[in-house]
Amino acid sequence: MCADRANHVMTSEKDADQTYIDTLWNKQFHFLSFLPSHLQEEIDKKKTVFQKLEELQDQNSGVTSSEDSMLVRYKASSSNESNLSLTTGVFSKEDNFHSLMGRHEQLLSHKPRWHAPWKLIRVINGHTGWVRCVSVDPVDNEWFATGSNDTTIKIWDLASGKLKLTLAGHIMTVRDLAISKIHPYMFSASEDKLVKCWDLERNKSIKDFHGHLSGVHTVDVHPTVNIIASAGRDAVVRIWDIRTRLPVMTLSGHKGPISKVKCFPVDPQIVSCSSDNTVRLWDITAGKAMKVLTHHSKTVRDIAAHPTEYSIATASTDDVRSWRLRDGHLLTNFESEGLGIINSLSINHDDVLFAGNDSGMLSFFDYKTGHKYQELQTTEIPGSLESERGVLASSFDETGLRLITGESDKSIKMWKQIPGASPETHPGLPWNPKLSSQRF
Amino acid sequence: MLKAGSLSSLLPPPKYKFARSQQNRDLHIKQNDSGKVNREISDEPRDGMALLPVPQVNFQDFLPLRNAKPDLEIPRPTENEVKTSYLHTKALIDKILGEKLQPQGTSFKSSKKAIESSEVIQYALPSSSENGEPRTRSLKIVEHAADPLQPKMFKVKKVVAPADETPTPVLSKSDDVSRTISSEERSKWNIPSAISSWKNPNGYAIALDKRLGSDTRYSKDSLEPHEISDKFAKLSEALDSAERMARQEVKQRADAKRELAERQAKEKEEKLRVMARQAREERSREMRERVSSSISAQRLGDDAERREAIRRERRKQLEKDLHRSKRSTADRLKALAMSQGRDISDKVILGAAKATESSEIQYDSRLFARGANANAHRSEDQVYDNPLFVQRSIDSIYHPNRSANHEMQTEEVVSSIQNSARFSSLGNKRTREGPVEFTAKDDESGLTEADNESIIKGKRQRTD
């Protein structure tokens, strides 16, 4: 009796799985069940006279079913075992057998970590154009630099928000800033085709890196070697030697303007994302991409590196994903549906991923699970237009307790977590994961 | 678990340029015993075309790793790894830099080096003389010292390497996400090459015809010379004629107005002339009557007639008085003045005459001069600070000026229009030029009684 019941449970579980697989199949591969006409023609051409005769005989006998025209035959009964093993392989260890409900429960049980919600603490005005990039001093965490459409770079005191310095030298928008950890240098990329090197001890521009054929959108310093990587509208990543200012390498492969470049100490040492919807992990010894991530379907606008984990997150319209860096394997699909154009991503030590939207929406995610726990609209500056709501750049400071955003209403805003918040007082957005969290 | 290779056959074909060449490939359809149709792409090249490896799509690529393993740890690279990577990368960079700093083709041998590298070849000539002594000759081969500043002999052309990387399958569902835009929308986004900062980055000015030629929005037939409709000519003609008409009308109106004014002036003149004649006639009649009455009274000496004459006189006087009483005060005053032989203007009679007013208050300039201590050098006997006549004005005073002549002429015209005969006794009256000149007493004017009377009468006439 008992065994019988167990058997019954087993069969019911199997039935549920069968339903799940069937629906999944119909959803995603149904169109494959019919052969496209052009392929059918190709097949017909290759058929021998003998085969044609056989087919004709089959048709006359009336044995043929609709399934004969299928490209790949799907027989639920025969391929049942392999499909089940596939699904179990996806969602859990192979030896652990779970039902549909069980898997959903398991997914629900991966509760995301609670994070305190964020609020605005300070608005800094000073730039006369869009604030296109924000970069925090990585050594002392005492100041941060912003670059703007007004061609200047301004350096601000992190604690007080006072302007310390204005660096002028570029003649077009400053698009990216990179502050080196191992040199007293800051590098700025501008749309005037130049990468400038600023000496932070003398507050002067000391080097120009000429060579880009068009505006430079991004620059990053290699953490160990004395090189910088820059990329821009000309769709190539250029690697420069800092000392001699020579272009060491040109990594071509992207088919559209590159929006972000990041450097890492071990392979892949350079990661770039572009408006051709791809993210490339470059192998600089071979001079070509070791992996191309093509999951995004729109322009990939930003890459953010995790400060403690060897992984990155990338953002395109309505799509935020994180990747393991060593092999470029997909780690998490974030709950980013309906976010719109995402301009900026930042990650802090506390596994908080921030995504800044082009329409001024700030979204905060738990990095591990991809759960969106807070969403808020940016505070508008009085006198700014509706169209000036976008978050263009963001950065956490070195402690991860402050978030600095550069916005298209020309202001810099600082955010921090609400002090004294607890899971009881600020539960955040609810956690209801979808069972099929993979996206195409 | 399914194998990676088999799953790629389930997925839609990858989207990349390479997919086009797929049509050239052989497509073998194998039908195995169970009747299952398998599609396979043969690896053998057709028409000598090299085949790129078929990208493999793994179902695992779509699956988020953290979904299956929520507690996955991804540690940062260890220090050892970082160090090896650093050394490796640095060696690579240094190698490339070394090549870049001393690029091929720029190295040259200095002349000194070239001499050093010379080699001497000795060889024997076939003996021409009989003694059979073999002659030897040495040949020194020296490399020609190259000019270090000479540009390269051959231009280095960069050959763009073919993309040798394997095509990557596109894992995004891009076909339904991206909306296909219509050609109309596309044309809206089209930026003409003349103003495009991509095609014309320096913003050079481009001639209009070339702009139009390069602009796809303008077709050839739209660029053909336009036919100007003759309605434009008609319109301008009509406008011209309307303007002419308007001018003519204005001119006519002005002419009519002027004519009317002339006629009125003439009438007025005529009326005045008639009035003057009547007055003259009346006066002469009065004179005649008075003379005749006095003569008749003297002649007759008749009391009755004298009384009658006196009575008539009185009646006339009464009539006059009555007439006078009917007149206004101003007229009565005027008449009184007239009887006394004075010519007074209307304004004086009415008390309306005022002293000439200047708009600004006049101050004695000496007040200011004194304030400015300007009279420091002035002597006691110098009463006025300015001479009465400045030299310039004295000169102009005694010259006959044209404006005065002109006035005289107009006055003559006026007098000719009016009765000029009255003033004949005065002779031609000269206008005064300059200050009044007084003559000695013995040189009296030869004015007769009659002349005096005529002057008075003339004045009376004018006031009437």
Interface residues (C-beta under 8 A of the other chain):
Chain A: F29 F31 L32 L39 E42 I43 K46 Q51 D68 M70 L71 V72 R73 S82 S85 L86 G89 V90 F91 S92 E94 L107 H110 H222 T224 V225 N226 I227 I239 D241 T244 L246 V248 M249 G253 P265 V266 D267 Q269 N277 T278 I284 T285 K288 A289 V292 T294 H295 H296 S297 K298 T308 E309 Y310 S311 R321 S322 R324 L325 H329 L330 L331 T332 N333 K368 T369 G370 S437 Q438 R439 F440
Chain B: M1 L2 S9 L10 P12 L27 H28 I29 Q31 G35 K36 V37 R39 F59 D61 F62 L63 P64 L65 R66 N67 A68 P70 L72 I74 P75 R76 P77 E81 V82 S85 Y86 H88 T89 K90 L92 I93 I96 L97 K100 L101 A163 D164 E165 T168 P169 V170 L171 S172 K173 S174 V177 S178
